[in-house]
Amino acid sequence: MKTLFLILTTAVLTAFLVACQQPESDTAPAPQKQTELLIYSGITMVRPLQKLADEFSAQHGVQIKIIQGASGFILDTLKKQQNGDIYFPGSANFRKKTANKDLFVDYAFVGYNRLALIVPKGNPKQLSADVTQLTNPELSVVISSPEASSVGRATNELLKKMNIENLVFENITYFTTDSHLIFNAIRSGDADLAVNWYATSKWPESTPFMDALIIDENLSPKRHLELNRLRYSTNPELALEFMRYASSAHGLQTFADFGFLTQDELAYFLEHPPQILPASK
């Protein structure tokens, strides 16, 4: 009996030790996925947006992914995929279009896009802010396609308003698809004159190569820049919190630093802070 008891005791002890030595990974909880915001942004505004996104990520322990491109192209992308939290185009016209009215919940104002004539650094041909210079056959002219981007659409509206659309189209060297490619045209020497958003002349990589001549606001009104919260956001409260951060005093100062607000405009909005408004307004 003593021998049998010893055998049974040894067997039980061995089974216990084996059980205790099983790898802990079988029962360890899976690591939690970090919360993520997905923002679709026009190219021109990415620099201040990225700065604010990095700050917000560090403060809240979340990940923010930014997909950038021409405003019209990225709108088509998010419509097809039906994902994302915020859409940030180069003009409020994208929100106001009837075809897009069901995409957005609300929006936050953060600055303005304004058109400018862009010339090589130092303005070697001594051009002015006169838009009719785009018809000069002695100049190499580059503009953005009206269908591709917000700057292309704004440029086309300007040319139609002045009734010089056909004259300019006949004179251009080539069309581009976005504001960054317009910058490339100036930097490479392809263009003597281009039309782009004023803020692109404030990019750190742009300032050594170009100057901007702001177009009369009576001819081309400045465009509102708005962060639009998407209806199919998977993190709607976090998206709203980021919109509040971007339209705060610090956020507005950041956009002003990148050329999207003048000092007078910044002073006004610091006294009259922008509100989150329903997309229908």
N, C-alpha and C positions, 0 to 999 in steps of 0.2 A: 504493500500500500504506500509506503514511503517513497518507493521508486516511482510508482505511478503518479503520485502527487507532485513529485519533483519534475517529471516529464511534462505534466499538464501546466505547472507553474512556469516552466521554461518556455513552453509554446505560447502561452498568453503574453508573457513578457516580450518575447520576440515580435509578436504581432503588434504590440503596443509601440515598440521602438520603430518598427517599419512604418507604421502609420504616422508617427511623429516626424519621420524623415522625408515625407512626401514634399515635393517642391511647393513653396508658397505661391508660386505664380498661378497655380490652378485655381486658387480662390481669391487672388488679389483683384480688387476692383479695377475696371478699365479706366484709364486716365480721361478726365473730362475734356471735351472739345472746347477751345476758347471761343467765346462769343465773337461774331464777326459782323461788321457792317460792310455792305457793298454799295459803292457810289459810282455812278456813271457821270463823267465830267467832260465838258469841252476842253480842248487842249490849252487855250489861252489862260484859263484860270487854275491850272493844275498846281502851280508853284505855291500860292498862298493856301490853297486847299490842302496840299500835302503837309505843309508846315503845321496847320491847325490839326490835321488828322494825327500826326505824330504826337503832338501835345496831348490830345484827347485820349489817344491810346495809352500813353504812359499814365495818365491820371486815373483812367477807369479800368485798366487791365483788359482791354478788348483789342481785337485786330480790325483794322480798317483796310479794305482792298479798294483801290481806285482803278477803274477802267476808263481810259481816256481815248478820245477820238473826235472827229468832226461831230458837232451836235446832232445833225440829222441822221448820220450813220448809227451813232450809239442809241438814238431813240428807236430806230428800227430794230436794233439788236435786242433791247430790253423788252420791246413789244412781243417779239417772237419767243424769247426765253421766259418772259413773265417772272423775272426774279430781280432782286435788287431792292435797296432801301431808299436811295436818294438819287435824283436826276438833277444835274447842274449844267444847263445849257448856256450858250453865249448870249441868249436873249429870252425875254419873257414871252415872246411870240409863240414859242413852242408849247408853253402851257396854255396859252389863250386859244390855240386852234381848236375848233369844234371836234375834230377827229381825235384829239388827245384829252378831252375834258374828263373822261372817266379814269384816267391813269393816276391822278394825283389827289392827295388828301388836303394838304396845306403847303405853304411855302414861306421862306424867310428871305428878306432882302439883305444883300451884303455889299452892293456896289454897282458900278456902271461900266458898260463897254461903250467906248466912243470911237468913231472912225477917224483915221488919220491917213494922209498921204505919207508914204515911207520912201525915204531917199537914202543913198549911201552916205556914210559918215562924212560930215563936213559939207554936205550938199554941193558936190562939185559942179553941178550944172545950174546952181543958183535958182532952183525952182521955188515956187510959192505954194500956198495952200489952195490955189485955184484948181478946181476939179477938172476943168476943161482941158488942162494939160494932158490928160489921159488920151486925148485924141491926136496929140502931136506925133506925126509919123517919124520924126527924128528921134523919138524916145522909145526905148524898149520897155514895154508895160506888161506887168504880170498882175492878175487878180485871181480871186478864188471863184470857183464855179458856184452859181446860185443854188444848185441842188445839193451841194455837198456839205456846206457849213453855214454857221450863223453869220460869219463875216462875208461870205459870198452872197447870202440873201440880203444883208444890209447894203452891200455895195450895189447890188442890182436895183434895189429900191431907190437908192440915191441917183443912179444913172437914169432910171425911168422918170423920176421926178424932174430931172434937168433936161429930159428929152434928148439924151446923147447916148443912149444904150447901144444902138446899132453902130454909131461912129466909133465908140470905144471897142466894141467887140471886133470890128474890122481891123482895129489897130493893135490889138494885144499880141504879145509874143507867144504866150500860152496861158491856159488856165491851170490853177493848182486846186487841191482839194481841202486845204486847211491853212490856218495861220502860221504854223511852223514851216510849211513848205514855201510860203511867201517870204519868210525870213531867209530861208535857204537861197531863194532867187536873188535877193539883194546881196547876201554874203558872197555868193559865187560870181557875181557880176553879170548875171543873166538879165537883171532888171535895173533900169535907171529910175523907175518910178513904180510904186505898187500901192495898193490900198489894203490896210490891215487895221486891227484894233490897236489903239494907242498904247495899251498896256504891254504889248509885245516889244515895244521899244525900250521897256524898262527891265526886260530879262537881263540877268548878268551876262549871259553869253551874247546878247544882242547889242548892248550899248557900244562895244568897240566898232561895230560895223554899220550902224544905221542911226538916222535921226528921224523924228516924226514931226509933221506939220498938221496940227489938228484942224479938221474940216469944220466949217461953220455949222453950229448946232441948229440953225434955222434950216439948213439943207439936210442935215442928217442928225436927228435927235439921238441923244444917248440912250442906250438900251439897258433896262434893268437886269441885274444879275440876281437870280433867285435859286436857293436850294429848295427843290420840290420833293416832298415825301411821297413815295409810291404807295398805292393802295395794297399791293401784294408784298409789302415789307414784312419780313419774318421777325424783325426786332423794332416795331414801330415806336416804342417808348424811348429806346436808345437812339434811334434816328432823330426823334424830336429833340432829345437832349443835345445831340451834336448840332442841330440847326440853331438851337439857342446859344450854344457856345460860339458858333461861327458868326452870329449876328450880334454878339455882345460887344462891349467897348473894345476889348482886346482883339476880337475877330475883325471888327471894322478897321482898327488900326493896321492890322496885318494886310488887309486888302488895299488900304491906302498906300502902304509901303511898296506894293507891287503895281501901283498906277491905276487902281480901280476906283479911287476916290481922290478928289482934290482936297487940299487942306481946308478950304471953306466948306466943302460938302461933309468932310469928316466932322468938323466942329458942329455943323447943324445936326447930324445924326447922333452925336454924343449927347446933345441936349434933348433930342427927340428920338429915343431909341426905337429901332424897327420892331414891329410886333409880328408874331406868327399869325398869318391870315389864311382863311379857308381858300382852297384852290379856285373856287367859283368867283372870287372877287378880283 
